[in-house]
Amino acid sequence: MWVEIEKGVVLNEDYLEKNKDKIGEMMSIFSAYPDVFIDFITPETTNMHLFFYQRITLRAVMRYKDVYITAPRAFSKTFITILGLMLQCIFMPGTKRFICAPGKGQSAQIAKEKIVEIYDRWPLIRKEVVGGDISDTPGNFGKDYVTLKFRNGSQFDVVGALD
């Protein structure tokens, strides 16, 4: 099922066409089990591992249209929500996702912190966002807004309640 890529292999159109079915099967699995995708792309040098409840939350975010969560402090609600929405943007081309918050300024600041944390933990997610250099923080970050545009045409925004 897995497509082994040898070190030094160049991914080109012929290689992708040849392995299209296997890659599609992997993407279907990763869409239903985003925590497995996160495990797959986690660098060996990191000590970050998802807790069981975070895995279930990510799966729910990817599988259902509406998800309501009542969670205690230290659940990583914002982090998991942003990660889940970013994964939706990656796996569903042309998707538009947003987080709505009452205080745009504070929510934009918190969202930027969580996005930078995601970029640091999973560099491959960083490469899916267009804008800025890879060494920079890709995306459009302002005082009271955040917009991430993905290579597949998807978009993630942080907006105010009245916008």
C-alpha positions, 0 to 999 in steps of 0.5 A, spaced: 500 500 500 505 504 501 509 508 496 516 507 497 520 513 495 528 511 494 533 517 497 534 521 491 528 519 487 525 525 483 518 526 483 515 527 476 509 526 472 510 519 470 512 517 477 506 520 480 501 517 474 504 510 475 503 510 482 496 514 482 492 509 485 496 507 491 497 515 492 490 516 492 489 510 497 493 513 502 490 520 501 483 517 502 486 513 509 489 520 511 483 524 510 479 519 515 485 518 519 489 525 520 492 523 526 496 517 522 498 522 517 501 527 522 504 521 525 507 519 518 510 526 517 512 527 524 520 528 524 524 523 528 527 529 532 521 531 535 518 529 541 511 531 540 506 526 540 498 526 540 494 524 545 488 519 544 483 525 545 487 529 540 487 524 535 479 523 536 478 530 535 482 530 529 478 525 526 471 528 528 473 534 525 475 531 518 469 526 518 463 531 520 460 537 518 459 540 525 463 538 531 461 541 538 467 540 543 466 541 551 473 541 553 477 543 559 483 547 560 490 544 557 486 540 552 489 544 546 482 546 543 485 552 539 491 548 537 487 542 535 482 546 531 487 550 527 491 543 525 484 540 523 482 546 519 489 546 516 489 539 514 482 540 511 485 545 507 490 540 505 486 534 503 480 538 500 482 542 494 479 549 494 476 548 501 475 555 505 475 554 512 475 560 518 475 561 525 470 566 528 472 570 534 469 576 538 476 579 538 479 579 532 486 582 534 487 577 540 484 571 536 489 573 530 495 573 535 493 566 538 492 563 531 499 566 529 502 563 535 499 556 534 500 556 526 507 557 527 507 552 532 504 547 527 509 549 522 515 548 527 512 541 529 511 539 522 515 542 516 511 539 511 505 543 513 509 549 512 510 547 505 503 547 503 502 554 504 503 559 499 506 566 501 513 568 504 519 564 503 519 557 506 524 560 512 519 565 513 512 564 516 508 563 510 501 566 510 498 573 511 498 575 518 496 582 520 494 585 527 487 583 526 487 578 521 490 571 519 489 568 512 493 562 509 492 560 502 494 553 500 497 550 494 491 547 492 487 553 492 484 552 499 484 558 504 484 558 512 482 565 515 481 568 522 475 573 522 471 577 527 464 575 529 461 581 525 465 580 519 
